Amino acid sequence: MDNITHDDVIQTIQQLARNVFADPNLQLSDEMSPANLPAWTSLTYTQLLTEIEVAYNIKFKITDIIKMQNMGAIINATLERVSECINV
């Protein structure tokens, strides 16, 4: 899992989000949130986080989950968890 870049994470999460939110043309932005994406519900949010955890073999901390109010925060938390796995 070494050498994973910010762009790699965005690409992976974008594909996962397209599947979870059932929108093949979805383009991620840091500001994307339940306020501006109607398909973002508590269920789809949970599904997305689970898909990310599986894709990267990581586990989000409860503090991460509480702070993740938009896609930018999800991307940053993913990068943080992946970095921890690489540096172990």
Biopython code that builds the backbone (N, CA, C, O; Angstrom):
import numpy as np
from Bio.PDB.StructureBuilder import StructureBuilder

atoms = [
    (1, "MET", "N", (0.813, -1.194, 0.000)),
    (1, "MET", "CA", (0.000, 0.000, 0.000)),
    (1, "MET", "C", (0.858, 1.261, 0.000)),
    (1, "MET", "O", (0.356, 2.353, 0.266)),
    (2, "ASP", "N", (2.145, 1.118, -0.295)),
    (2, "ASP", "CA", (2.971, 2.307, -0.254)),
    (2, "ASP", "C", (2.801, 3.163, -1.498)),
    (2, "ASP", "O", (2.323, 2.706, -2.536)),
    (3, "ASN", "N", (3.205, 4.413, -1.359)),
    (3, "ASN", "CA", (3.147, 5.394, -2.439)),
    (3, "ASN", "C", (1.731, 5.718, -2.914)),
    (3, "ASN", "O", (1.528, 5.987, -4.098)),
    (4, "ILE", "N", (0.774, 5.696, -2.032)),
    (4, "ILE", "CA", (-0.582, 6.095, -2.385)),
    (4, "ILE", "C", (-0.668, 7.612, -2.253)),
    (4, "ILE", "O", (-0.354, 8.180, -1.207)),
    (5, "THR", "N", (-1.096, 8.250, -3.326)),
    (5, "THR", "CA", (-1.160, 9.708, -3.352)),
    (5, "THR", "C", (-2.571, 10.201, -3.065)),
    (5, "THR", "O", (-3.534, 9.436, -3.053)),
    (6, "HIS", "N", (-2.655, 11.487, -2.838)),
    (6, "HIS", "CA", (-3.939, 12.149, -2.638)),
    (6, "HIS", "C", (-4.847, 11.891, -3.849)),
    (6, "HIS", "O", (-6.034, 11.607, -3.692)),
    (7, "ASP", "N", (-4.281, 11.991, -5.044)),
    (7, "ASP", "CA", (-5.057, 11.754, -6.263)),
    (7, "ASP", "C", (-5.543, 10.311, -6.357)),
    (7, "ASP", "O", (-6.660, 10.060, -6.810)),
    (8, "ASP", "N", (-4.704, 9.353, -5.929)),
    (8, "ASP", "CA", (-5.112, 7.942, -5.914)),
    (8, "ASP", "C", (-6.329, 7.745, -5.023)),
    (8, "ASP", "O", (-7.279, 7.052, -5.384)),
    (9, "VAL", "N", (-6.280, 8.367, -3.855)),
    (9, "VAL", "CA", (-7.384, 8.237, -2.901)),
    (9, "VAL", "C", (-8.653, 8.865, -3.476)),
    (9, "VAL", "O", (-9.736, 8.290, -3.371)),
    (10, "ILE", "N", (-8.518, 10.028, -4.076)),
    (10, "ILE", "CA", (-9.680, 10.683, -4.679)),
    (10, "ILE", "C", (-10.284, 9.798, -5.767)),
    (10, "ILE", "O", (-11.503, 9.634, -5.823)),
    (11, "GLN", "N", (-9.452, 9.232, -6.620)),
    (11, "GLN", "CA", (-9.954, 8.364, -7.688)),
    (11, "GLN", "C", (-10.698, 7.161, -7.124)),
    (11, "GLN", "O", (-11.783, 6.819, -7.595)),
    (12, "THR", "N", (-10.116, 6.522, -6.117)),
    (12, "THR", "CA", (-10.749, 5.345, -5.524)),
    (12, "THR", "C", (-12.065, 5.715, -4.865)),
    (12, "THR", "O", (-13.081, 5.053, -5.082)),
    (13, "ILE", "N", (-12.053, 6.774, -4.058)),
    (13, "ILE", "CA", (-13.273, 7.181, -3.366)),
    (13, "ILE", "C", (-14.331, 7.635, -4.369)),
    (13, "ILE", "O", (-15.519, 7.382, -4.169)),
    (14, "GLN", "N", (-13.917, 8.294, -5.432)),
    (14, "GLN", "CA", (-14.894, 8.718, -6.435)),
    (14, "GLN", "C", (-15.601, 7.507, -7.041)),
    (14, "GLN", "O", (-16.821, 7.522, -7.203)),
    (15, "GLN", "N", (-14.846, 6.460, -7.376)),
    (15, "GLN", "CA", (-15.465, 5.265, -7.947)),
    (15, "GLN", "C", (-16.396, 4.598, -6.930)),
    (15, "GLN", "O", (-17.496, 4.166, -7.277)),
    (16, "LEU", "N", (-15.949, 4.518, -5.679)),
    (16, "LEU", "CA", (-16.790, 3.932, -4.635)),
    (16, "LEU", "C", (-18.056, 4.762, -4.446)),
    (16, "LEU", "O", (-19.151, 4.213, -4.322)),
    (17, "ALA", "N", (-17.904, 6.089, -4.424)),
    (17, "ALA", "CA", (-19.054, 6.978, -4.237)),
    (17, "ALA", "C", (-20.032, 6.865, -5.407)),
    (17, "ALA", "O", (-21.247, 6.902, -5.207)),
    (18, "ARG", "N", (-19.512, 6.729, -6.611)),
    (18, "ARG", "CA", (-20.393, 6.557, -7.765)),
    (18, "ARG", "C", (-21.260, 5.310, -7.603)),
    (18, "ARG", "O", (-22.445, 5.317, -7.936)),
    (19, "ASN", "N", (-20.657, 4.246, -7.091)),
    (19, "ASN", "CA", (-21.415, 3.005, -6.870)),
    (19, "ASN", "C", (-22.413, 3.157, -5.725)),
    (19, "ASN", "O", (-23.582, 2.796, -5.867)),
    (20, "VAL", "N", (-21.961, 3.682, -4.608)),
    (20, "VAL", "CA", (-22.814, 3.806, -3.428)),
    (20, "VAL", "C", (-23.975, 4.773, -3.676)),
    (20, "VAL", "O", (-25.114, 4.484, -3.308)),
    (21, "PHE", "N", (-23.690, 5.911, -4.295)),
    (21, "PHE", "CA", (-24.719, 6.916, -4.527)),
    (21, "PHE", "C", (-25.472, 6.693, -5.843)),
    (21, "PHE", "O", (-26.338, 7.485, -6.216)),
    (22, "ALA", "N", (-25.132, 5.611, -6.536)),
    (22, "ALA", "CA", (-25.813, 5.217, -7.782)),
    (22, "ALA", "C", (-25.829, 6.351, -8.807)),
    (22, "ALA", "O", (-26.855, 6.644, -9.421)),
    (23, "ASP", "N", (-24.653, 6.983, -8.976)),
    (23, "ASP", "CA", (-24.520, 8.075, -9.942)),
    (23, "ASP", "C", (-23.189, 7.903, -10.680)),
    (23, "ASP", "O", (-22.144, 8.314, -10.174)),
    (24, "PRO", "N", (-23.222, 7.297, -11.874)),
    (24, "PRO", "CA", (-21.981, 7.011, -12.595)),
    (24, "PRO", "C", (-21.214, 8.252, -13.052)),
    (24, "PRO", "O", (-20.056, 8.143, -13.456)),
    (25, "ASN", "N", (-21.836, 9.417, -12.996)),
    (25, "ASN", "CA", (-21.175, 10.653, -13.423)),
    (25, "ASN", "C", (-20.764, 11.552, -12.258)),
    (25, "ASN", "O", (-20.319, 12.679, -12.475)),
    (26, "LEU", "N", (-20.907, 11.071, -11.042)),
    (26, "LEU", "CA", (-20.601, 11.863, -9.852)),
    (26, "LEU", "C", (-19.158, 12.350, -9.868)),
    (26, "LEU", "O", (-18.232, 11.563, -10.069)),
    (27, "GLN", "N", (-18.972, 13.641, -9.657)),
    (27, "GLN", "CA", (-17.650, 14.241, -9.550)),
    (27, "GLN", "C", (-17.481, 14.746, -8.118)),
    (27, "GLN", "O", (-18.243, 15.593, -7.653)),
    (28, "LEU", "N", (-16.490, 14.224, -7.440)),
    (28, "LEU", "CA", (-16.271, 14.611, -6.043)),
    (28, "LEU", "C", (-15.766, 16.040, -5.933)),
    (28, "LEU", "O", (-15.056, 16.545, -6.803)),
    (29, "SER", "N", (-16.154, 16.668, -4.839)),
    (29, "SER", "CA", (-15.578, 17.947, -4.438)),
    (29, "SER", "C", (-15.461, 17.907, -2.917)),
    (29, "SER", "O", (-16.209, 17.195, -2.246)),
    (30, "ASP", "N", (-14.531, 18.665, -2.388)),
    (30, "ASP", "CA", (-14.330, 18.679, -0.934)),
    (30, "ASP", "C", (-15.586, 19.131, -0.200)),
    (30, "ASP", "O", (-15.835, 18.696, 0.925)),
    (31, "GLU", "N", (-16.376, 19.997, -0.822)),
    (31, "GLU", "CA", (-17.564, 20.563, -0.185)),
    (31, "GLU", "C", (-18.778, 19.647, -0.261)),
    (31, "GLU", "O", (-19.800, 19.933, 0.364)),
    (32, "MET", "N", (-18.689, 18.556, -1.010)),
    (32, "MET", "CA", (-19.827, 17.653, -1.159)),
    (32, "MET", "C", (-20.230, 17.114, 0.210)),
    (32, "MET", "O", (-19.397, 16.641, 0.982)),
    (33, "SER", "N", (-21.547, 17.199, 0.492)),
    (33, "SER", "CA", (-22.065, 16.792, 1.799)),
    (33, "SER", "C", (-23.546, 16.433, 1.656)),
    (33, "SER", "O", (-24.105, 16.537, 0.564)),
    (34, "PRO", "N", (-24.180, 16.015, 2.747)),
    (34, "PRO", "CA", (-25.618, 15.726, 2.673)),
    (34, "PRO", "C", (-26.433, 16.958, 2.248)),
    (34, "PRO", "O", (-27.524, 16.823, 1.695)),
    (35, "ALA", "N", (-25.902, 18.144, 2.509)),
    (35, "ALA", "CA", (-26.626, 19.376, 2.167)),
    (35, "ALA", "C", (-26.746, 19.590, 0.660)),
    (35, "ALA", "O", (-27.689, 20.231, 0.196)),
    (36, "ASN", "N", (-25.791, 19.053, -0.106)),
    (36, "ASN", "CA", (-25.830, 19.299, -1.546)),
    (36, "ASN", "C", (-25.820, 18.021, -2.397)),
    (36, "ASN", "O", (-25.702, 18.086, -3.621)),
    (37, "LEU", "N", (-25.944, 16.866, -1.742)),
    (37, "LEU", "CA", (-26.048, 15.594, -2.458)),
    (37, "LEU", "C", (-27.212, 14.810, -1.862)),
    (37, "LEU", "O", (-27.049, 14.149, -0.836)),
    (38, "PRO", "N", (-28.380, 14.874, -2.488)),
    (38, "PRO", "CA", (-29.579, 14.241, -1.946)),
    (38, "PRO", "C", (-29.429, 12.738, -1.666)),
    (38, "PRO", "O", (-30.087, 12.205, -0.773)),
    (39, "ALA", "N", (-28.570, 12.065, -2.424)),
    (39, "ALA", "CA", (-28.380, 10.621, -2.224)),
    (39, "ALA", "C", (-27.572, 10.305, -0.968)),
    (39, "ALA", "O", (-27.475, 9.144, -0.571)),
    (40, "TRP", "N", (-26.985, 11.336, -0.334)),
    (40, "TRP", "CA", (-26.163, 11.147, 0.862)),
    (40, "TRP", "C", (-27.096, 11.038, 2.068)),
    (40, "TRP", "O", (-27.579, 12.043, 2.591)),
    (41, "THR", "N", (-27.335, 9.824, 2.490)),
    (41, "THR", "CA", (-28.152, 9.558, 3.678)),
    (41, "THR", "C", (-27.271, 8.877, 4.710)),
    (41, "THR", "O", (-26.108, 8.576, 4.439)),
    (42, "SER", "N", (-27.813, 8.636, 5.876)),
    (42, "SER", "CA", (-27.018, 7.933, 6.888)),
    (42, "SER", "C", (-26.626, 6.543, 6.395)),
    (42, "SER", "O", (-25.535, 6.060, 6.700)),
    (43, "LEU", "N", (-27.504, 5.904, 5.639)),
    (43, "LEU", "CA", (-27.199, 4.574, 5.111)),
    (43, "LEU", "C", (-26.107, 4.633, 4.046)),
    (43, "LEU", "O", (-25.161, 3.847, 4.098)),
    (44, "THR", "N", (-26.215, 5.542, 3.086)),
    (44, "THR", "CA", (-25.196, 5.609, 2.040)),
    (44, "THR", "C", (-23.859, 6.078, 2.606)),
    (44, "THR", "O", (-22.803, 5.656, 2.134)),
    (45, "TYR", "N", (-23.900, 6.943, 3.606)),
    (45, "TYR", "CA", (-22.670, 7.396, 4.282)),
    (45, "TYR", "C", (-21.971, 6.200, 4.916)),
    (45, "TYR", "O", (-20.763, 6.029, 4.755)),
    (46, "THR", "N", (-22.717, 5.379, 5.627)),
    (46, "THR", "CA", (-22.165, 4.192, 6.265)),
    (46, "THR", "C", (-21.625, 3.226, 5.219)),
    (46, "THR", "O", (-20.551, 2.651, 5.395)),
    (47, "GLN", "N", (-22.366, 3.048, 4.134)),
    (47, "GLN", "CA", (-21.916, 2.167, 3.053)),
    (47, "GLN", "C", (-20.609, 2.673, 2.446)),
    (47, "GLN", "O", (-19.695, 1.887, 2.200)),
    (48, "LEU", "N", (-20.518, 3.969, 2.205)),
    (48, "LEU", "CA", (-19.310, 4.532, 1.625)),
    (48, "LEU", "C", (-18.116, 4.316, 2.547)),
    (48, "LEU", "O", (-17.052, 3.893, 2.095)),
    (49, "LEU", "N", (-18.284, 4.601, 3.828)),
    (49, "LEU", "CA", (-17.174, 4.416, 4.762)),
    (49, "LEU", "C", (-16.740, 2.956, 4.822)),
    (49, "LEU", "O", (-15.547, 2.659, 4.886)),
    (50, "THR", "N", (-17.700, 2.057, 4.801)),
    (50, "THR", "CA", (-17.384, 0.625, 4.821)),
    (50, "THR", "C", (-16.615, 0.237, 3.562)),
    (50, "THR", "O", (-15.628, -0.495, 3.635)),
    (51, "GLU", "N", (-17.065, 0.723, 2.415)),
    (51, "GLU", "CA", (-16.375, 0.427, 1.151)),
    (51, "GLU", "C", (-14.940, 0.957, 1.163)),
    (51, "GLU", "O", (-14.030, 0.293, 0.668)),
    (52, "ILE", "N", (-14.739, 2.141, 1.722)),
    (52, "ILE", "CA", (-13.392, 2.720, 1.814)),
    (52, "ILE", "C", (-12.526, 1.865, 2.738)),
    (52, "ILE", "O", (-11.376, 1.568, 2.417)),
    (53, "GLU", "N", (-13.078, 1.474, 3.881)),
    (53, "GLU", "CA", (-12.325, 0.629, 4.816)),
    (53, "GLU", "C", (-11.892, -0.674, 4.155)),
    (53, "GLU", "O", (-10.753, -1.109, 4.329)),
    (54, "VAL", "N", (-12.776, -1.290, 3.412)),
    (54, "VAL", "CA", (-12.457, -2.544, 2.729)),
    (54, "VAL", "C", (-11.405, -2.306, 1.636)),
    (54, "VAL", "O", (-10.444, -3.067, 1.520)),
    (55, "ALA", "N", (-11.591, -1.263, 0.850)),
    (55, "ALA", "CA", (-10.675, -0.983, -0.263)),
    (55, "ALA", "C", (-9.243, -0.766, 0.223)),
    (55, "ALA", "O", (-8.289, -1.184, -0.433)),
    (56, "TYR", "N", (-9.099, -0.113, 1.369)),
    (56, "TYR", "CA", (-7.763, 0.220, 1.873)),
    (56, "TYR", "C", (-7.334, -0.621, 3.077)),
    (56, "TYR", "O", (-6.246, -0.426, 3.618)),
    (57, "ASN", "N", (-8.187, -1.550, 3.491)),
    (57, "ASN", "CA", (-7.892, -2.381, 4.658)),
    (57, "ASN", "C", (-7.532, -1.509, 5.867)),
    (57, "ASN", "O", (-6.512, -1.708, 6.527)),
    (58, "ILE", "N", (-8.411, -0.534, 6.129)),
    (58, "ILE", "CA", (-8.230, 0.385, 7.256)),
    (58, "ILE", "C", (-9.495, 0.362, 8.107)),
    (58, "ILE", "O", (-10.515, -0.203, 7.715)),
    (59, "LYS", "N", (-9.409, 0.975, 9.258)),
    (59, "LYS", "CA", (-10.581, 1.170, 10.120)),
    (59, "LYS", "C", (-10.581, 2.628, 10.556)),
    (59, "LYS", "O", (-9.591, 3.134, 11.084)),
    (60, "PHE", "N", (-11.703, 3.288, 10.327)),
    (60, "PHE", "CA", (-11.834, 4.662, 10.798)),
    (60, "PHE", "C", (-12.078, 4.657, 12.296)),
    (60, "PHE", "O", (-12.755, 3.776, 12.826)),
    (61, "LYS", "N", (-11.524, 5.642, 12.964)),
    (61, "LYS", "CA", (-11.773, 5.834, 14.386)),
    (61, "LYS", "C", (-13.107, 6.558, 14.537)),
    (61, "LYS", "O", (-13.542, 7.273, 13.634)),
    (62, "ILE", "N", (-13.739, 6.370, 15.667)),
    (62, "ILE", "CA", (-15.023, 7.037, 15.919)),
    (62, "ILE", "C", (-14.861, 8.553, 15.829)),
    (62, "ILE", "O", (-15.776, 9.248, 15.388)),
    (63, "THR", "N", (-13.713, 9.065, 16.241)),
    (63, "THR", "CA", (-13.479, 10.514, 16.149)),
    (63, "THR", "C", (-13.417, 10.962, 14.689)),
    (63, "THR", "O", (-13.841, 12.070, 14.360)),
    (64, "ASP", "N", (-12.889, 10.101, 13.813)),
    (64, "ASP", "CA", (-12.893, 10.415, 12.376)),
    (64, "ASP", "C", (-14.324, 10.527, 11.883)),
    (64, "ASP", "O", (-14.692, 11.497, 11.219)),
    (65, "ILE", "N", (-15.123, 9.528, 12.213)),
    (65, "ILE", "CA", (-16.493, 9.435, 11.713)),
    (65, "ILE", "C", (-17.309, 10.646, 12.152)),
    (65, "ILE", "O", (-18.101, 11.181, 11.377)),
    (66, "ILE", "N", (-17.118, 11.068, 13.377)),
    (66, "ILE", "CA", (-17.844, 12.230, 13.898)),
    (66, "ILE", "C", (-17.446, 13.504, 13.145)),
    (66, "ILE", "O", (-18.289, 14.365, 12.894)),
    (67, "LYS", "N", (-16.167, 13.622, 12.785)),
    (67, "LYS", "CA", (-15.669, 14.827, 12.119)),
    (67, "LYS", "C", (-15.963, 14.864, 10.619)),
    (67, "LYS", "O", (-15.921, 15.934, 10.011)),
    (68, "MET", "N", (-16.255, 13.723, 10.023)),
    (68, "MET", "CA", (-16.416, 13.669, 8.569)),
    (68, "MET", "C", (-17.792, 14.194, 8.147)),
    (68, "MET", "O", (-18.748, 13.432, 8.002)),
    (69, "GLN", "N", (-17.865, 15.501, 7.957)),
    (69, "GLN", "CA", (-19.116, 16.152, 7.586)),
    (69, "GLN", "C", (-19.213, 16.436, 6.093)),
    (69, "GLN", "O", (-20.266, 16.837, 5.599)),
    (70, "ASN", "N", (-18.098, 16.224, 5.367)),
    (70, "ASN", "CA", (-18.112, 16.443, 3.918)),
    (70, "ASN", "C", (-17.065, 15.539, 3.265)),
    (70, "ASN", "O", (-16.305, 14.859, 3.955)),
    (71, "MET", "N", (-17.033, 15.538, 1.962)),
    (71, "MET", "CA", (-16.149, 14.629, 1.232)),
    (71, "MET", "C", (-14.684, 14.966, 1.460)),
    (71, "MET", "O", (-13.848, 14.063, 1.500)),
    (72, "GLY", "N", (-14.357, 16.233, 1.609)),
    (72, "GLY", "CA", (-12.970, 16.616, 1.891)),
    (72, "GLY", "C", (-12.474, 15.982, 3.167)),
    (72, "GLY", "O", (-11.340, 15.507, 3.225)),
    (73, "ALA", "N", (-13.308, 15.968, 4.192)),
    (73, "ALA", "CA", (-12.930, 15.365, 5.467)),
    (73, "ALA", "C", (-12.779, 13.850, 5.332)),
    (73, "ALA", "O", (-11.905, 13.253, 5.961)),
    (74, "ILE", "N", (-13.628, 13.229, 4.513)),
    (74, "ILE", "CA", (-13.521, 11.783, 4.281)),
    (74, "ILE", "C", (-12.203, 11.463, 3.574)),
    (74, "ILE", "O", (-11.510, 10.515, 3.942)),
    (75, "ILE", "N", (-11.865, 12.249, 2.572)),
    (75, "ILE", "CA", (-10.611, 12.041, 1.842)),
    (75, "ILE", "C", (-9.424, 12.213, 2.771)),
    (75, "ILE", "O", (-8.505, 11.395, 2.759)),
    (76, "ASN", "N", (-9.432, 13.274, 3.581)),
    (76, "ASN", "CA", (-8.322, 13.524, 4.504)),
    (76, "ASN", "C", (-8.190, 12.425, 5.555)),
    (76, "ASN", "O", (-7.079, 11.994, 5.864)),
    (77, "ALA", "N", (-9.306, 11.973, 6.102)),
    (77, "ALA", "CA", (-9.262, 10.901, 7.097)),
    (77, "ALA", "C", (-8.753, 9.604, 6.470)),
    (77, "ALA", "O", (-8.017, 8.849, 7.104)),
    (78, "THR", "N", (-9.145, 9.353, 5.233)),
    (78, "THR", "CA", (-8.657, 8.161, 4.535)),
    (78, "THR", "C", (-7.150, 8.232, 4.352)),
    (78, "THR", "O", (-6.440, 7.266, 4.629)),
    (79, "LEU", "N", (-6.664, 9.362, 3.890)),
    (79, "LEU", "CA", (-5.215, 9.541, 3.719)),
    (79, "LEU", "C", (-4.474, 9.352, 5.038)),
    (79, "LEU", "O", (-3.403, 8.745, 5.077)),
    (80, "GLU", "N", (-5.045, 9.868, 6.103)),
    (80, "GLU", "CA", (-4.425, 9.743, 7.423)),
    (80, "GLU", "C", (-4.332, 8.283, 7.856)),
    (80, "GLU", "O", (-3.282, 7.836, 8.319)),
    (81, "ARG", "N", (-5.423, 7.542, 7.708)),
    (81, "ARG", "CA", (-5.439, 6.122, 8.099)),
    (81, "ARG", "C", (-4.502, 5.302, 7.213)),
    (81, "ARG", "O", (-3.790, 4.428, 7.708)),
    (82, "VAL", "N", (-4.497, 5.578, 5.911)),
    (82, "VAL", "CA", (-3.611, 4.853, 4.994)),
    (82, "VAL", "C", (-2.153, 5.135, 5.350)),
    (82, "VAL", "O", (-1.326, 4.223, 5.351)),
    (83, "SER", "N", (-1.839, 6.385, 5.651)),
    (83, "SER", "CA", (-0.466, 6.760, 6.041)),
    (83, "SER", "C", (-0.049, 6.023, 7.294)),
    (83, "SER", "O", (1.094, 5.577, 7.394)),
    (84, "GLU", "N", (-0.942, 5.887, 8.244)),
    (84, "GLU", "CA", (-0.620, 5.166, 9.471)),
    (84, "GLU", "C", (-0.274, 3.715, 9.157)),
    (84, "GLU", "O", (0.647, 3.155, 9.752)),
    (85, "CYS", "N", (-1.002, 3.106, 8.232)),
    (85, "CYS", "CA", (-0.754, 1.705, 7.867)),
    (85, "CYS", "C", (0.596, 1.560, 7.178)),
    (85, "CYS", "O", (1.303, 0.578, 7.401)),
    (86, "ILE", "N", (0.958, 2.528, 6.345)),
    (86, "ILE", "CA", (2.220, 2.480, 5.620)),
    (86, "ILE", "C", (3.390, 2.659, 6.577)),
    (86, "ILE", "O", (4.435, 2.030, 6.416)),
    (87, "ASN", "N", (3.210, 3.518, 7.570)),
    (87, "ASN", "CA", (4.303, 3.855, 8.481)),
    (87, "ASN", "C", (4.421, 2.941, 9.683)),
    (87, "ASN", "O", (5.209, 3.205, 10.591)),
    (88, "VAL", "N", (3.648, 1.872, 9.697)),
    (88, "VAL", "CA", (3.715, 0.940, 10.838)),
    (88, "VAL", "C", (4.829, -0.030, 10.634)),
    (88, "VAL", "O", (5.055, -0.898, 11.478)),
]
sb = StructureBuilder()
sb.init_structure("model")
sb.init_model(0)
sb.init_chain("A")
sb.init_seg("    ")
for serial, (resi, resn, name, xyz) in enumerate(atoms, 1):
    if name == "N":
        sb.init_residue(resn, " ", resi, " ")
    sb.init_atom(name, np.array(xyz, "f"), 0.0, 1.0, " ", f" {name:<3s}", serial, name[0])
structure = sb.get_structure()
